[in-house]
Amino acid sequence: MAREYTAEFKLEAVKLANEQRKVGQPVAKVARDLGIRDSVLGKWMKKYNEKKSAANAFPDVAPYDKERFDLQKELVKVTRERDILKKALGQSKRIKYFFIKEHSKHHKVQELCRVLNVSASGYYKWTTRKISSRESANKSRYSKYIKFLNVDMELLKFMLN
């Protein structure tokens, strides 16, 4: 006669097995420790990984467990997206400061500084700095290029019409 296990037990067994597998522990040992056969635990893990949700894999799980699982999954996703953003901004404080300046209309400066790992005092000091002669020369050169390109675009539009 096959023994019946609750959905909560199955879910916790799968979580434990996945955690132990990350540290190099074999699934068979986890199954032995729980007093079940490794083939049974393997089936539960396969079902869980295919469904990617406790609610779908084990429909008898209490609603709060489903919500907790979904929230944990969302947290992992948001953390991964945040890490991608941090990498995309690079390591340059100047780039981070420009990002903060552009997004300070929608978010608190303190919060942006915390997320990007820069000090708020450093950001405020950067906003009040004097523009260097080199940066000033670059701005005027870039503005000439932009004017030139705009004139060329207007001429091109005129010629195409």
Backbone as numpy.savetxt, mean C-alpha at the origin, in Angstrom:
# Nx Ny Nz CAx CAy CAz Cx Cy Cz
-15.84 -43.04 11.33 -16.67 -41.88 11.33 -15.78 -40.64 11.33
-16.05 -39.71 10.41 -15.26 -38.49 10.28 -15.66 -37.49 11.37
-14.66 -36.85 11.91 -14.92 -35.86 12.96 -15.30 -34.53 12.32
-16.26 -33.83 12.90 -16.69 -32.53 12.41 -15.93 -31.43 13.15
-15.45 -30.46 12.42 -14.74 -29.33 13.00 -15.53 -28.06 12.72
-15.49 -27.14 13.67 -16.20 -25.88 13.47 -15.44 -25.02 12.46
-16.18 -24.08 11.86 -15.56 -23.18 10.89 -14.48 -22.33 11.56
-14.69 -21.94 12.81 -13.70 -21.15 13.53 -12.40 -21.93 13.72
-12.54 -23.23 14.07 -11.36 -24.06 14.26 -10.60 -24.19 12.94
-11.32 -24.42 11.85 -10.67 -24.55 10.54 -9.91 -23.28 10.18
-10.57 -22.14 10.38 -9.96 -20.86 10.04 -8.71 -20.61 10.87
-8.79 -20.84 12.16 -7.63 -20.63 13.03 -6.50 -21.61 12.70
-6.85 -22.85 12.35 -5.84 -23.84 11.97 -5.11 -23.40 10.70
-5.86 -22.89 9.73 -5.26 -22.42 8.48 -4.35 -21.22 8.74
-4.82 -20.28 9.55 -3.99 -19.11 9.88 -2.71 -19.54 10.57
-2.81 -20.44 11.52 -1.64 -20.93 12.24 -0.67 -21.62 11.28
-1.21 -22.46 10.41 -0.35 -23.17 9.46 0.35 -22.20 8.52
-0.36 -21.17 8.06 0.26 -20.18 7.17 1.35 -19.40 7.89
1.11 -19.03 9.15 2.11 -18.31 9.93 3.34 -19.18 10.16
3.11 -20.44 10.53 4.22 -21.34 10.82 5.02 -21.68 9.55
4.33 -21.73 8.43 5.01 -22.01 7.17 5.97 -20.89 6.80
5.61 -19.65 7.16 6.47 -18.51 6.87 7.79 -18.59 7.61
7.78 -19.22 8.78 9.02 -19.35 9.56 9.69 -20.70 9.35
9.24 -21.45 8.37 9.90 -22.70 8.01 9.37 -23.95 8.67
8.26 -23.86 9.36 7.66 -25.01 10.04 6.82 -25.80 9.03
6.98 -27.11 8.92 6.17 -27.89 7.98 4.70 -27.97 8.41
3.83 -28.03 7.43 2.39 -28.12 7.68 2.06 -29.39 8.46
2.77 -30.47 8.17 2.51 -31.75 8.85 2.71 -31.62 10.36
3.73 -30.88 10.79 3.97 -30.70 12.22 2.84 -29.90 12.86
2.38 -28.86 12.18 1.28 -28.05 12.71 0.03 -28.94 12.84
-0.21 -29.76 11.84 -1.38 -30.65 11.88 -1.27 -31.62 13.07
-0.08 -32.21 13.25 0.11 -33.13 14.38 -0.13 -32.42 15.71
0.38 -31.19 15.83 0.19 -30.43 17.07 -1.28 -30.15 17.35
-2.07 -29.98 16.28 -3.50 -29.72 16.44 -4.32 -31.00 16.58
-3.68 -32.13 16.35 -4.37 -33.41 16.47 -5.22 -33.76 15.26
-4.82 -33.28 14.10 -5.54 -33.61 12.85 -4.54 -34.13 11.84
-5.06 -34.77 10.81 -4.18 -35.28 9.76 -3.73 -34.14 8.87
-2.49 -34.27 8.35 -1.95 -33.20 7.51 -2.73 -33.06 6.20
-3.32 -34.14 5.71 -4.10 -34.05 4.46 -5.36 -33.21 4.67
-5.95 -33.32 5.87 -7.15 -32.53 6.19 -6.79 -31.04 6.24
-5.70 -30.72 6.94 -5.26 -29.33 7.04 -4.87 -28.80 5.65
-4.26 -29.65 4.86 -3.90 -29.25 3.50 -5.12 -28.89 2.66
-6.19 -29.68 2.80 -7.44 -29.38 2.08 -8.03 -28.05 2.52
-8.02 -27.81 3.83 -8.54 -26.54 4.35 -7.73 -25.36 3.82
-6.41 -25.54 3.81 -5.54 -24.45 3.32 -5.78 -24.18 1.85
-5.95 -25.24 1.08 -6.20 -25.09 -0.35 -7.53 -24.35 -0.57
-8.55 -24.76 0.16 -9.87 -24.13 0.03 -9.79 -22.66 0.43
-9.09 -22.37 1.51 -8.95 -21.00 2.01 -8.19 -20.14 0.99
-7.08 -20.64 0.47 -6.26 -19.87 -0.47 -6.96 -19.66 -1.81
-7.78 -20.61 -2.23 -8.53 -20.44 -3.47 -9.60 -19.37 -3.32
-10.25 -19.35 -2.17 -11.35 -18.41 -1.95 -10.85 -17.02 -1.57
-9.66 -16.95 -0.94 -9.06 -15.70 -0.49 -9.96 -14.91 0.47
-10.85 -15.58 1.12 -11.72 -14.93 2.10 -12.26 -15.99 3.04
-12.24 -15.67 4.31 -12.77 -16.62 5.29 -14.26 -16.81 5.08
-14.94 -15.76 4.67 -16.39 -15.83 4.46 -16.72 -16.81 3.35
-15.92 -16.84 2.30 -16.18 -17.75 1.19 -15.68 -19.16 1.47
-14.55 -19.26 2.15 -13.97 -20.58 2.40 -14.74 -21.34 3.48
-15.11 -20.62 4.54 -15.81 -21.25 5.65 -17.06 -20.42 5.96
-18.16 -20.69 5.29 -19.35 -19.85 5.42 -19.97 -19.83 6.81
-19.61 -20.73 7.69 -20.19 -20.76 9.03 -19.50 -19.84 10.02
-18.44 -19.11 9.58 -17.71 -18.23 10.47 -18.63 -17.08 10.89
-18.52 -16.67 12.12 -19.36 -15.58 12.65 -19.13 -14.31 11.84
-20.15 -13.45 11.71 -20.03 -12.24 10.90 -18.89 -11.32 11.33
-18.65 -11.22 12.64 -17.56 -10.34 13.08 -16.21 -10.88 12.62
-16.06 -12.20 12.51 -14.82 -12.77 12.00 -14.65 -12.44 10.52
-15.75 -12.46 9.78 -15.69 -12.10 8.36 -15.27 -10.64 8.22
-15.86 -9.79 9.03 -15.54 -8.37 8.95 -14.09 -8.13 9.34
-13.62 -8.78 10.39 -12.23 -8.64 10.82 -11.28 -9.10 9.73
-11.60 -10.23 9.11 -10.76 -10.75 8.03 -10.70 -9.76 6.87
-11.88 -9.23 6.48 -11.92 -8.28 5.38 -11.16 -7.00 5.72
-11.25 -6.55 6.96 -10.53 -5.35 7.38 -9.02 -5.59 7.37
-8.59 -6.78 7.79 -7.17 -7.10 7.76 -6.66 -7.13 6.32
-7.46 -7.69 5.43 -7.09 -7.74 4.02 -6.98 -6.33 3.44
-7.92 -5.46 3.78 -7.90 -4.08 3.33 -6.69 -3.33 3.88
-6.34 -3.60 5.15 -5.18 -2.96 5.75 -3.90 -3.35 5.02
-3.77 -4.61 4.67 -2.59 -5.07 3.93 -2.52 -4.35 2.58
-3.65 -4.22 1.91 -3.69 -3.55 0.61 -3.29 -2.08 0.74
-3.85 -1.40 1.71 -3.56 0.03 1.90 -2.09 0.23 2.29
-1.56 -0.64 3.12 -0.16 -0.55 3.51 0.74 -0.73 2.31
0.41 -1.69 1.46 1.19 -1.93 0.24 1.14 -0.71 -0.68
-0.05 -0.10 -0.84 -0.18 1.09 -1.68 0.63 2.26 -1.11
0.61 2.41 0.23 1.39 3.47 0.86 2.88 3.28 0.61
3.34 2.03 0.70 4.75 1.75 0.48 5.15 2.04 -0.96
4.25 1.75 -1.90 4.52 2.06 -3.31 4.65 3.57 -3.50
3.76 4.33 -2.87 3.81 5.79 -2.95 5.12 6.32 -2.41
5.54 5.79 -1.27 6.80 6.25 -0.69 7.98 5.97 -1.62
7.97 4.79 -2.25 9.06 4.46 -3.16 9.01 5.33 -4.41
7.80 5.64 -4.88 7.65 6.45 -6.08 8.17 7.87 -5.86
8.01 8.38 -4.65 8.49 9.73 -4.37 10.00 9.80 -4.22
10.63 8.67 -4.04 12.07 8.64 -3.96 12.59 9.10 -2.61
13.87 9.32 -2.54 14.51 9.66 -1.28 14.77 11.16 -1.15
14.62 11.92 -2.21 14.93 13.34 -2.19 13.92 14.12 -1.36
14.42 14.87 -0.38 13.51 15.68 0.44 12.86 16.76 -0.40
13.58 17.27 -1.37 13.04 18.32 -2.24 11.78 17.84 -2.96
11.83 16.62 -3.48 10.67 16.06 -4.18 9.52 15.87 -3.20
9.83 15.39 -2.00 8.80 15.21 -0.98 8.18 16.55 -0.59
9.03 17.58 -0.47 8.51 18.90 -0.12 7.59 19.44 -1.22
7.96 19.24 -2.47 7.08 19.67 -3.56 5.75 18.93 -3.50
5.82 17.65 -3.21 4.59 16.85 -3.08 3.72 17.40 -1.95
4.32 17.70 -0.82 3.57 18.25 0.32 2.94 19.57 -0.06
3.70 20.41 -0.74 3.18 21.73 -1.16 1.96 21.57 -2.05
2.01 20.64 -2.99 0.89 20.42 -3.91 -0.33 19.83 -3.22
-0.12 19.00 -2.20 -1.24 18.30 -1.57 -1.68 18.90 -0.24
-1.04 20.00 0.17 -1.41 20.60 1.45 -2.79 21.24 1.41
-3.34 21.44 0.23 -4.69 21.98 0.11 -5.74 20.95 0.52
-5.40 19.69 0.40 -6.35 18.61 0.66 -6.05 17.82 1.94
-4.81 17.94 2.44 -4.41 17.18 3.62 -3.63 18.09 4.56
-3.57 17.70 5.82 -2.80 18.47 6.80 -1.31 18.29 6.53
-0.57 19.39 6.66 0.87 19.35 6.43 1.54 18.38 7.41
1.11 18.41 8.66 1.68 17.51 9.67 1.53 16.05 9.26
0.34 15.72 8.75 0.07 14.33 8.35 0.93 13.94 7.14
1.02 14.82 6.16 1.85 14.53 4.99 3.31 14.35 5.38
3.79 15.21 6.27 5.18 15.09 6.72 5.42 13.76 7.44
4.47 13.37 8.28 4.61 12.10 9.01 4.65 10.92 8.05
3.75 10.92 7.07 3.68 9.81 6.12 4.95 9.73 5.27
5.49 10.89 4.89 6.67 10.91 4.02 7.99 10.92 4.79
7.92 10.81 6.12 9.12 10.75 6.96 10.02 11.97 6.80
9.42 13.16 6.81 10.19 14.40 6.84 9.65 15.24 7.99
10.48 16.13 8.51 10.03 16.95 9.63 9.22 18.13 9.11
8.20 18.49 9.86 7.37 19.63 9.48 8.19 20.91 9.53
9.07 21.01 10.52 9.91 22.22 10.60 10.83 22.34 9.39
11.34 21.21 8.91 12.16 21.22 7.70 11.37 21.67 6.49
10.13 21.22 6.40 9.27 21.62 5.28 9.00 23.12 5.34
8.64 23.63 6.51 8.34 25.06 6.63 9.59 25.92 6.36
10.74 25.42 6.77 11.99 26.14 6.48 12.22 26.16 4.97
11.92 25.04 4.30 12.08 24.97 2.85 11.16 25.96 2.13
9.94 26.14 2.66 8.98 27.04 2.00 9.40 28.51 2.12
10.20 28.84 3.13 10.61 30.24 3.32 12.02 30.50 2.82
12.65 29.56 2.19 14.03 29.72 1.74 14.12 30.72 0.59
15.30 31.25 0.39 15.55 32.11 -0.75 15.85 31.23 -1.95
15.37 31.63 -3.11 15.63 30.86 -4.33 17.07 31.14 -4.75
17.81 30.08 -5.02 19.22 30.24 -5.41 19.30 30.84 -6.81
20.45 31.40 -7.13 20.65 32.02 -8.45 20.54 30.96 -9.55
20.99 29.77 -9.24 20.92 28.69 -10.23 19.46 28.30 -10.50
18.67 28.17 -9.43 17.26 27.83 -9.60 16.51 28.93 -10.33
16.86 30.18 -10.04 16.24 31.32 -10.71 16.57 31.30 -12.21
17.83 31.02 -12.53 18.24 30.94 -13.94 17.51 29.80 -14.65
17.39 28.66 -13.96 16.66 27.53 -14.56 15.21 27.88 -14.81
14.57 28.59 -13.87 13.16 28.96 -14.04 12.99 29.86 -15.26
13.88 30.85 -15.41 13.73 31.76 -16.55 13.99 31.02 -17.86
14.96 30.12 -17.86 15.24 29.34 -19.07 14.04 28.44 -19.42
13.47 27.77 -18.40 12.32 26.91 -18.64 11.11 27.70 -19.11
10.92 28.90 -18.55 9.77 29.70 -18.97 9.92 30.13 -20.43
11.17 30.40 -20.87 11.40 30.74 -22.29 11.05 29.55 -23.18
11.46 28.34 -22.76 11.14 27.14 -23.53 9.63 26.94 -23.62
8.96 27.15 -22.49 7.50 26.96 -22.46 6.82 27.97 -23.37
7.24 29.23 -23.32 6.68 30.25 -24.22 6.91 29.86 -25.67
8.12 29.42 -25.97 8.46 29.01 -27.33 7.58 27.85 -27.78
7.40 26.86 -26.91 6.57 25.71 -27.25 5.11 26.12 -27.42
4.61 27.03 -26.58 3.24 27.50 -26.72 3.03 28.22 -28.05
4.01 29.03 -28.46 3.91 29.72 -29.75 3.89 28.70 -30.87
4.77 27.72 -30.79 4.79 26.66 -31.81 3.47 25.90 -31.84
2.87 25.64 -30.70 1.60 24.92 -30.66 0.49 25.76 -31.30
0.48 27.07 -31.01 -0.52 27.96 -31.60 -0.35 27.99 -33.11
0.88 28.07 -33.58 1.15 28.08 -35.01 0.71 26.77 -35.64
0.99 25.67 -34.99 0.60 24.36 -35.49 -0.92 24.24 -35.56
-1.60 24.69 -34.52 -3.07 24.66 -34.53 -3.61 25.50 -35.68
-3.01 26.68 -35.89 -3.47 27.56 -36.95 -3.28 26.91 -38.32
-2.12 26.25 -38.48 -1.82 25.61 -39.77 -2.73 24.41 -40.04
-3.12 23.71 -39.00 -3.96 22.53 -39.18 -5.42 22.89 -39.44
-5.85 24.05 -39.04 -7.26 24.44 -39.25 -7.50 25.01 -40.59
